[in-house]
Each structure stands twice: as C-alpha cells, then as structure tokens.
Amino acid sequence: MQIPPHVTYVAAGAIVIDHLDRYTVKKLRAAGLDVKTSWFGSDGRLAIEPAGPDGRPSVDEEDKLMALARAGIAFAYDYKQGMDPAGRMLDLCKRGRYVGTFKQLSFGENGPHIVRMPAGEESWLRELRTDGETNTLLQDPAQTQPPR
C-alpha cells in the first residue's frame, strides 16, 4: 500500500501534511485551504492561528482539521506524541464539534494501515493489532467505569 497524504503533526502556527501530490494540493486549494508546499519534498504546511493563552487549540485550527478530514486527508496516529493528529480529530468527534468519519493512518510492521474513525459503539477505541488488543488512550470515560 502506498502511503496516502496525511497530517503528520500540528506545529505552532501550522498543520503539517506529508506525502502530498499535485492532485491533492490542487484539491485542497480548490476547497479553500491554502497549502504551502516545499521545494524539496512532498510535504506542505497549512497556516493556522496559534492556540489561545489557555493552551486550547484555536477555532481556526479546528476548522482546518475538519476541512482536511472532509477532503479525505488521513491523520497520523502516533502514540509517542502528547496529542497526535488522529487524537485531535477524535477529540473533536467526542465534543460533538465534528460529525462524520475520518481516516486514521498508523504504521506497523506490515506497513501503513488505515482505519475509518470513529466506528460505531467502538468509536473511542483504537485498533492497533489484528489480535484484538486495543489502546484505550481516548476511550469514553463512561465506558471505562467498572460495573458496580
């Protein structure tokens, strides 16, 4: 499987998208997203307003993440980052700000793997392996309470 265009991380003032091709850049620009591409590689940056003084993401950042999801751009899942791009999208879904699905891209020993998120009642679970083990990093707290 070829690696699709995907959001790799959100930096201060920009959303970084990797593996862009000309077609995707044109599609994003036609959707009103002014992606700046680099001369050397296949990465691009989408300027965003910085986070507020309280550290919460700006409305502009959230709006652009949702626009990227609607355009079919995948969001990388990276358990090593404090708040990975797929985690930001799951947070938007959980808060009811984004309604719909998005593509989560993860990398494993068998190559890239895309999962449609959120998916039904399991929407706050992340499938990491095919043997059924899951990571509940952003699981709904109501579902994690032990029965009384």
C-alpha positions in Angstrom: 0.0 0.0 0.0 1.3 3.4 -0.9 1.4 6.0 1.9 -1.5 8.5 1.4 -1.3 12.2 2.1 -1.7 12.6 5.8 -1.4 15.1 8.7 1.8 14.2 10.5 1.6 16.8 13.3 0.3 20.2 14.3 3.1 22.7 14.9 2.7 26.2 16.4 1.1 28.1 13.6 0.8 25.3 11.0 -0.7 21.9 10.2 2.0 19.8 8.6 0.9 17.4 5.8 3.2 14.8 4.3 3.1 12.7 1.1 1.3 15.4 -0.9 1.0 15.1 -4.6 -0.1 17.7 -7.2 -3.6 16.4 -7.5 -4.2 16.6 -3.7 -2.7 20.1 -3.5 -5.0 21.3 -6.2 -8.0 19.7 -4.5 -7.1 21.3 -1.1 -6.6 24.7 -2.7 -9.9 24.4 -4.6 -11.6 23.7 -1.2 -10.2 27.0 0.1 -7.2 25.5 2.0 -4.1 27.5 1.1 -1.4 24.7 1.4 2.2 25.9 1.0 4.4 23.1 -0.4 8.1 22.8 -0.1 10.6 22.8 -2.9 12.4 19.6 -1.9 9.8 17.1 -0.8 6.2 16.1 -0.7 5.3 17.9 2.4 3.2 21.0 2.9 2.0 23.4 5.6 -1.4 24.9 6.2 -1.2 28.1 8.3 -3.4 28.3 11.4 -4.0 30.8 14.1 -2.0 30.0 17.2 -3.5 28.4 20.3 -5.1 30.7 22.9 -3.5 31.8 26.1 -5.1 28.9 27.9 -3.4 26.4 25.5 -6.6 25.3 23.8 -6.5 25.0 20.0 -7.9 27.9 18.1 -11.2 27.7 16.2 -9.2 28.2 13.0 -7.1 25.1 13.7 -10.2 23.0 14.5 -12.0 24.3 11.4 -9.0 23.4 9.2 -8.5 20.0 10.7 -12.2 19.3 10.0 -11.9 20.6 6.4 -8.9 18.3 5.8 -10.9 15.3 7.1 -13.8 16.2 4.7 -11.3 16.4 1.9 -10.2 12.8 2.6 -6.8 13.6 4.1 -5.7 10.9 6.7 -4.5 11.7 10.2 -1.4 10.0 11.6 -1.8 8.0 14.8 1.4 8.4 16.9 1.3 7.1 20.5 4.6 8.9 21.2 3.2 12.4 20.7 1.4 14.2 23.5 -1.6 14.8 21.2 -1.4 13.2 17.9 -3.4 14.4 14.8 -5.8 11.4 15.0 -6.3 12.1 18.7 -7.2 15.7 17.9 -9.8 14.6 15.5 -11.2 12.1 18.0 -11.4 14.9 20.5 -13.4 17.0 18.0 -15.7 14.0 17.5 -16.1 13.4 21.2 -17.0 17.0 21.9 -19.6 16.9 19.0 -17.7 19.6 17.0 -17.1 17.2 14.1 -19.7 14.8 12.9 -18.6 12.1 10.5 -15.7 9.9 10.0 -12.0 10.4 9.1 -9.1 8.3 8.1 -6.6 7.3 10.8 -3.2 6.2 9.5 -0.9 4.1 11.6 2.4 2.3 10.7 3.2 -1.2 11.8 5.5 -4.0 10.8 3.2 -4.8 7.9 3.3 -1.3 6.5 0.7 1.5 6.7 -2.8 0.7 8.0 -5.9 2.9 7.5 -8.9 2.7 9.9 -12.1 4.7 9.5 -12.7 6.5 12.8 -14.9 6.8 14.8 -16.6 3.5 14.1 -19.9 2.7 15.8 -20.0 1.9 19.5 -16.3 1.3 19.5 -15.7 4.9 18.5 -13.2 5.7 21.3 -11.1 2.6 20.8 -8.1 2.4 18.5 -7.4 -0.8 16.8 -3.6 -1.3 16.8 -3.3 -5.0 16.1 -5.3 -7.7 14.5 -5.2 -10.0 17.6 -7.8 -7.9 19.3 -5.6 -5.9 21.6 -6.6 -2.2 21.7 -5.3 1.0 23.1 -7.9 2.9 25.0 -6.0 6.2 25.1 -9.1 8.3 24.2 -11.8 5.9 25.4 -15.1 7.3 26.6 -14.9 7.6 30.4 -18.4 6.3 30.8 -17.4 3.0 29.1 -14.3 2.6 31.3 -16.0 2.7 34.7 -16.2 -0.8 36.3 -19.8 -2.1 36.9 -21.0 -1.7 40.5 
